[in-house]
Amino acid sequence: MTIILTNDDGINAPGLRALQQAISESTTIVAPHQPISGCGHQVTTNQGIKLKKISPSEYVLEGTPVDCTRVAITKIATNTKLVLSGINAGGNLGIDVYISGTVAAVREAAIHGIPGIAISHWIKNPLVIDWSVATRWTSRVLEDLLARPLPPGSFWNVNLPHLEADQPEPKIILCEPSIAPLPVDYRVEGDTYYYQGEYAKRDRTLGTDVDICFGGNIAVTLIRL
């Protein structure tokens, strides 16, 4: 039985290695050849997709995160028991799940009846992610979630907070995803519009995943298809 790792930040992303280090079992990596963040549930069906094996347990695919999941579970490891995606450099909270390639890779697994967990790390500017800390927190999360029953047609979405070094260890809190919209604003220069909504200023309805993560804890939501 195989555990597939993927992401939307590409094969060279530090978050992918941090995720790999958080798992005690052996894994198979099938990741995009370059960053393709924010691609949602995009798939490639109108052209060929190149796959390259770069080590006994690592593959690079010239496609999207969902392509990676599809190829992994149908051609590389038909006995896949779990798909993990991340650790994404940036939050995937609330309605971000509709935009995120990280989350889409796991949603695709759930569509095929395979359990999955998407893991992201919110970035609180100007702080820089400490990937060793992210690995430690992810190990805790995986130990917790893999011991919980996962209803059919669902998957876990996890968001790690961004804390100062002297702050206490975050708690793992199961919560509901926010359904509030992201801040939408554009700077206009002639006929060109530049998105400038500020992620940190999004709605923090009490008890939602945004509120939990921004408040310094690990937000875990159960997402149903």
SULNOR-V316600 format. One record per helix or strand. SS is the DSSP state (helix for helix, strand for strand). FROM is the first residue (numbers start at 0). TO is the last residue. If there is no record, write none. Layout:
BEGIN
SS:FROM:TO  SS:FROM:TO
END
This chain:
BEGIN
strand:1:5  helix:13:20  strand:27:31  strand:50:54  strand:57:60  helix:64:75  strand:79:89  helix:93:97  helix:100:110  strand:115:120  helix:130:144  strand:153:159  strand:171:173  strand:175:175  strand:185:188  strand:191:194  helix:198:200  strand:207:207  helix:208:213  strand:217:223
END
